[in-house]
């Protein structure tokens, strides 16, 4: 009886039903991409991408543009404060998302051809539905936070102030001064929070 219920639950689960077995492996994200191996090394260094297709949206991934590495991450605004979102972006870029990740240190030390790393938080707006389920209408990608660090600037940085600001959850001053570029769309974030409250 228990086995029958488990089998029924697996069949009913949208994450498992009809799933391509290749999607159980990270390589599926970049299938057919000539730079797949490099992109997977970058993903491992950053530790940012935690899910595979079909839960991982096509907008999420690593792009390589010359010497630039671009990390596109679907990170819903939710109820997090501006300070929390900024501190999280700083942590993920500089140190990586998980304790096993190395962040930009890993990329710059292992990939001499990389000159800068750009991290972008975006939301995916689905007109018909909320969450990660597929919609019939086209998804809108709304970037709201971006930070960039180039190799030259990184080599001059002391990492201690970044670790301190991440620990206290307030990286606003470093966000504005320590990066090669930093943008945060407060108006968009505020409007998303208001929509969620309605």
N, C-alpha and C positions, 0 to 999 in steps of 0.2 A: 504494500500500500504506500509506504514512504517513498519507494523508488518511483512509483507511478506519479505521485504528486510532484516529486522533484523533476521528473521528465516533463510533466505538463508545465511546470513553472518555467523551465528552460525554453520550451517552445513558445510560451507566451511572452517571454522577455524580448523587448525590441532590440536590446543590445546583442542578443545571441541569435535571434531568428534571422535566417538568411545571411548571416555574416560570412564574408569571404575569409577563409582560413589564413590567407596572407596578411590580413589585417591584425593578426595576433603578433606581428613582428614590426618593429619600428621602420624597417626598410620599405614597408608598404606606403608610407607617407610620401616618399620620394621615388616611387617606382618609375623607371625609365629616365630619371634625371642623371645626367652625366656627372653632376657634382654631389650625388647622393652620399658617398662615403665621407666627404668633407663636411657636409651638413649634419650628418649623424655624429661626427666627432665634436662638432660645435654644440649640438644638443646635449651630448654627454658632459661636456665641460660646463655648460650652463645649468643643467638639471631642471630646466624650466618646463618642458613639455611632459606632462604626466599621463596623458591619455592617448590612445590610438584611435584611428577611424573605427567605427563611424562616429564615436563621441567627439573626436577631435575635428574641429571645423576646418574646411579647406583654407580659410584665411590665416590659420595658425601655422607657423613654420619659419624656417630659416631661408633668407634670400641672400645671395652673394652678388654684389655689384662692384666689380673691380676689386679694390682692396677693402671694401666695406662689407661688414656682416650686419644684416638686418634681422632682428628677432621680432616677429609679429605674434602677439599674445592676446587671445580673447580673455579679458579680465573684466567681468561685470563690475560696475560701480557699486551696486548694492548699498549697504548701509555704512560702508567704511568712510571715515572722514578723509578730508583732503590730506592731512598729515599721514594717515595710515597708508593711503595709496602711494604717496610720494616716497615714504620710507620703504615700502615694499619694492617699488621700482628700483630704488638705489641699491637695496640689498641684492635683488636678483641680478642686476647688472654687474655690480662690483664683486660680490661674493658667490653668486649662484643661488638657486632656489633652495637646494637641499644641503644638508651638512656634508654630503659626499661631492658636491659640485665645487668647481674652482673659480667660476665666474670669468670675468675678462682676463684675469691673471693667466688662466689656463689657455685661453685663446691666443693671447699675445705671446706667451712663452712657447707654445707648440706650433704656431702658425705664423712664421715670419712675414708671409705675404699679406697678412691682415693689417690694415693701417688704422681702422676705426670700427667700433661696434655701436650700433644703434638699437635701442630697445624701445618698442612701441606697445603700449596698452591700447586695445580697442574694444569696442562692444560690437556685437552682431545684433542688429535690429531686425526682427522678423515680424512683418506686419500682421500676420494671422495668429501667431502663437508665441508663447513665452518659453524660455528654456532652450535646450539643445536639440529639440525635435525638429525634423525637417519641415519646411513650409513650402507651399506651392508657389508663393510669390518670391521674387528675388530678395535675398538678404542684403541689408545695407550695412556696410562696414564703417564705423564711426571711431576714428582714432581720437584719443583725448589726452594722452600723455606720451611724451617722447624724450628720451635722454640719450646723448651720444658722448662717447669717450674715445679720443684718439690715442694712439700709441705714445706719442710724444708727451702729451699731458699726463697720461697714466704713469709713465716712467718717473715723473717728477713728484707724484702724489705720495703722501703718507697715508696708509690705510687706517691708521688708528682713529682719526676723526670720523671716518665712515662707519667703523664698527661701533663707535660711541653713539652716533646719531641713530643708527639702526636699533641699538639696544634701548634707547630712550623713546623711539618711535617718532622722532622729529628731525627730519633731514632737510627742512625747507631752506636753510641758509646755504648748505652745501649744494642743494639742487640748483640754486640760482647762481652759484659762483664757481663750483669745482669742475663742472662738466664743459665739454666743448660746445654743447648746445643742450638746452632744456626747455621744453614747452609743456604747459599744463592748461587745459581748457576748462577753467573753473565754471564758466557759464554753462557749458554743456553738462558737466558733472552735476551742478546744482539742479538743472532742469530734469535730469534723469532721476535724481533723488525725489523730486517733487512728483514725478509721474508714478514712481513706485509707491508713494504714500497715498495716492488717490485710489 
